[in-house]
Amino acid sequence: MSKIGVGEVIYELRKRIQDIQLELDELGSPVLDMPELIISANLLRSNEYLTKITKKQSELLFAYDQYSKALENMVAVVLDIQNDLKNILKEQSQLISVKKSSRTLASKKRKSTRKPPKK
């Protein structure tokens, strides 16, 4: 198996995705405008919130990209193993059929070389 530790990578990526989703949840919803603040202050607060959300969403997309690539690699490894096992089974079945046919030939030769019983 050429890709040792693929499961660990997937686990770490899944953990990272969960952490980013938790951070996004902690940011909550945007703060409502407060009438006592002027319009520009409200816009600055909204802009700061949107910047944080956009950054976390970008991190989340990147983590999901890495996660899906790691899963694709794991599937490729599993398919390689499956193909190897299929080839091994074919070889073993061919060996079994060769052994059976050689035994059959040997038993036929023994029967034909025996002398008929005397009466």
Rosetta constraint file for C-alpha pairs under 8 A:
AtomPair CA 1 CA 77 HARMONIC 7.29 0.50
AtomPair CA 1 CA 81 HARMONIC 7.80 0.50
AtomPair CA 2 CA 77 HARMONIC 7.81 0.50
AtomPair CA 3 CA 74 HARMONIC 7.98 0.50
AtomPair CA 3 CA 77 HARMONIC 7.24 0.50
AtomPair CA 5 CA 9 HARMONIC 6.41 0.50
AtomPair CA 6 CA 10 HARMONIC 6.27 0.50
AtomPair CA 6 CA 70 HARMONIC 6.94 0.50
AtomPair CA 6 CA 73 HARMONIC 7.80 0.50
AtomPair CA 6 CA 74 HARMONIC 6.43 0.50
AtomPair CA 7 CA 11 HARMONIC 6.12 0.50
AtomPair CA 7 CA 74 HARMONIC 7.78 0.50
AtomPair CA 8 CA 12 HARMONIC 6.13 0.50
AtomPair CA 9 CA 13 HARMONIC 6.12 0.50
AtomPair CA 9 CA 70 HARMONIC 7.10 0.50
AtomPair CA 10 CA 14 HARMONIC 6.03 0.50
AtomPair CA 10 CA 67 HARMONIC 6.12 0.50
AtomPair CA 10 CA 70 HARMONIC 6.07 0.50
AtomPair CA 10 CA 71 HARMONIC 6.92 0.50
AtomPair CA 11 CA 15 HARMONIC 6.15 0.50
AtomPair CA 12 CA 16 HARMONIC 6.18 0.50
AtomPair CA 13 CA 17 HARMONIC 6.21 0.50
AtomPair CA 13 CA 63 HARMONIC 6.46 0.50
AtomPair CA 13 CA 64 HARMONIC 7.82 0.50
AtomPair CA 13 CA 66 HARMONIC 7.16 0.50
AtomPair CA 13 CA 67 HARMONIC 5.61 0.50
AtomPair CA 14 CA 18 HARMONIC 6.30 0.50
AtomPair CA 14 CA 67 HARMONIC 6.84 0.50
AtomPair CA 15 CA 19 HARMONIC 6.22 0.50
AtomPair CA 16 CA 20 HARMONIC 6.22 0.50
AtomPair CA 16 CA 63 HARMONIC 6.94 0.50
AtomPair CA 17 CA 21 HARMONIC 6.16 0.50
AtomPair CA 17 CA 60 HARMONIC 6.12 0.50
AtomPair CA 17 CA 63 HARMONIC 5.96 0.50
AtomPair CA 17 CA 64 HARMONIC 6.90 0.50
AtomPair CA 18 CA 22 HARMONIC 6.12 0.50
AtomPair CA 19 CA 23 HARMONIC 6.24 0.50
AtomPair CA 20 CA 24 HARMONIC 6.19 0.50
AtomPair CA 20 CA 56 HARMONIC 6.59 0.50
AtomPair CA 20 CA 59 HARMONIC 7.25 0.50
AtomPair CA 20 CA 60 HARMONIC 6.09 0.50
AtomPair CA 21 CA 25 HARMONIC 6.18 0.50
AtomPair CA 21 CA 60 HARMONIC 7.26 0.50
AtomPair CA 22 CA 26 HARMONIC 6.14 0.50
AtomPair CA 23 CA 27 HARMONIC 6.43 0.50
AtomPair CA 23 CA 56 HARMONIC 7.60 0.50
AtomPair CA 24 CA 28 HARMONIC 6.95 0.50
AtomPair CA 24 CA 53 HARMONIC 6.75 0.50
AtomPair CA 24 CA 56 HARMONIC 6.42 0.50
AtomPair CA 24 CA 57 HARMONIC 7.77 0.50
AtomPair CA 27 CA 49 HARMONIC 8.00 0.50
AtomPair CA 27 CA 53 HARMONIC 7.57 0.50
AtomPair CA 30 CA 46 HARMONIC 6.72 0.50
AtomPair CA 30 CA 49 HARMONIC 6.43 0.50
AtomPair CA 31 CA 45 HARMONIC 7.71 0.50
AtomPair CA 31 CA 46 HARMONIC 7.30 0.50
AtomPair CA 33 CA 37 HARMONIC 7.81 0.50
AtomPair CA 33 CA 42 HARMONIC 5.81 0.50
AtomPair CA 34 CA 42 HARMONIC 7.28 0.50
AtomPair CA 37 CA 41 HARMONIC 6.26 0.50
AtomPair CA 37 CA 42 HARMONIC 6.71 0.50
AtomPair CA 38 CA 42 HARMONIC 6.58 0.50
AtomPair CA 39 CA 43 HARMONIC 6.24 0.50
AtomPair CA 40 CA 44 HARMONIC 6.16 0.50
AtomPair CA 41 CA 45 HARMONIC 6.28 0.50
AtomPair CA 42 CA 46 HARMONIC 6.21 0.50
AtomPair CA 43 CA 47 HARMONIC 6.00 0.50
AtomPair CA 44 CA 48 HARMONIC 6.15 0.50
AtomPair CA 45 CA 49 HARMONIC 6.24 0.50
AtomPair CA 46 CA 50 HARMONIC 6.11 0.50
AtomPair CA 47 CA 51 HARMONIC 6.06 0.50
AtomPair CA 48 CA 52 HARMONIC 6.33 0.50
AtomPair CA 49 CA 53 HARMONIC 6.24 0.50
AtomPair CA 50 CA 54 HARMONIC 5.98 0.50
AtomPair CA 51 CA 55 HARMONIC 6.15 0.50
AtomPair CA 52 CA 56 HARMONIC 6.24 0.50
AtomPair CA 53 CA 57 HARMONIC 6.04 0.50
AtomPair CA 54 CA 58 HARMONIC 6.11 0.50
AtomPair CA 55 CA 59 HARMONIC 6.31 0.50
AtomPair CA 56 CA 60 HARMONIC 6.09 0.50
AtomPair CA 57 CA 61 HARMONIC 6.16 0.50
AtomPair CA 58 CA 62 HARMONIC 6.20 0.50
AtomPair CA 59 CA 63 HARMONIC 6.11 0.50
AtomPair CA 60 CA 64 HARMONIC 6.14 0.50
AtomPair CA 61 CA 65 HARMONIC 6.13 0.50
AtomPair CA 62 CA 66 HARMONIC 6.33 0.50
AtomPair CA 63 CA 67 HARMONIC 6.05 0.50
AtomPair CA 64 CA 68 HARMONIC 6.03 0.50
AtomPair CA 65 CA 69 HARMONIC 6.27 0.50
AtomPair CA 66 CA 70 HARMONIC 6.16 0.50
AtomPair CA 67 CA 71 HARMONIC 6.21 0.50
AtomPair CA 68 CA 72 HARMONIC 6.12 0.50
AtomPair CA 69 CA 73 HARMONIC 6.22 0.50
AtomPair CA 70 CA 74 HARMONIC 6.23 0.50
AtomPair CA 71 CA 75 HARMONIC 6.17 0.50
AtomPair CA 72 CA 76 HARMONIC 6.17 0.50
AtomPair CA 73 CA 77 HARMONIC 6.26 0.50
AtomPair CA 74 CA 78 HARMONIC 6.20 0.50
AtomPair CA 75 CA 79 HARMONIC 6.09 0.50
AtomPair CA 76 CA 80 HARMONIC 6.15 0.50
AtomPair CA 77 CA 81 HARMONIC 6.22 0.50
AtomPair CA 78 CA 82 HARMONIC 6.12 0.50
AtomPair CA 79 CA 83 HARMONIC 6.10 0.50
AtomPair CA 80 CA 84 HARMONIC 6.16 0.50
AtomPair CA 81 CA 85 HARMONIC 6.13 0.50
AtomPair CA 82 CA 86 HARMONIC 6.17 0.50
AtomPair CA 83 CA 87 HARMONIC 6.27 0.50
AtomPair CA 84 CA 88 HARMONIC 6.21 0.50
AtomPair CA 85 CA 89 HARMONIC 6.18 0.50
AtomPair CA 86 CA 90 HARMONIC 6.29 0.50
AtomPair CA 87 CA 91 HARMONIC 6.25 0.50
AtomPair CA 88 CA 92 HARMONIC 6.14 0.50
AtomPair CA 89 CA 93 HARMONIC 6.07 0.50
AtomPair CA 90 CA 94 HARMONIC 6.19 0.50
AtomPair CA 91 CA 95 HARMONIC 6.24 0.50
AtomPair CA 92 CA 96 HARMONIC 6.15 0.50
AtomPair CA 93 CA 97 HARMONIC 6.19 0.50
AtomPair CA 94 CA 98 HARMONIC 6.15 0.50
AtomPair CA 95 CA 99 HARMONIC 6.20 0.50
AtomPair CA 96 CA 100 HARMONIC 6.20 0.50
AtomPair CA 97 CA 101 HARMONIC 6.13 0.50
AtomPair CA 98 CA 102 HARMONIC 6.17 0.50
AtomPair CA 99 CA 103 HARMONIC 6.19 0.50
AtomPair CA 100 CA 104 HARMONIC 6.20 0.50
AtomPair CA 101 CA 105 HARMONIC 6.22 0.50
AtomPair CA 102 CA 106 HARMONIC 6.14 0.50
AtomPair CA 103 CA 107 HARMONIC 6.18 0.50
AtomPair CA 104 CA 108 HARMONIC 6.26 0.50
AtomPair CA 105 CA 109 HARMONIC 6.22 0.50
AtomPair CA 106 CA 110 HARMONIC 6.31 0.50
AtomPair CA 107 CA 111 HARMONIC 6.30 0.50
AtomPair CA 108 CA 112 HARMONIC 6.22 0.50
AtomPair CA 109 CA 113 HARMONIC 6.14 0.50
AtomPair CA 110 CA 114 HARMONIC 6.38 0.50
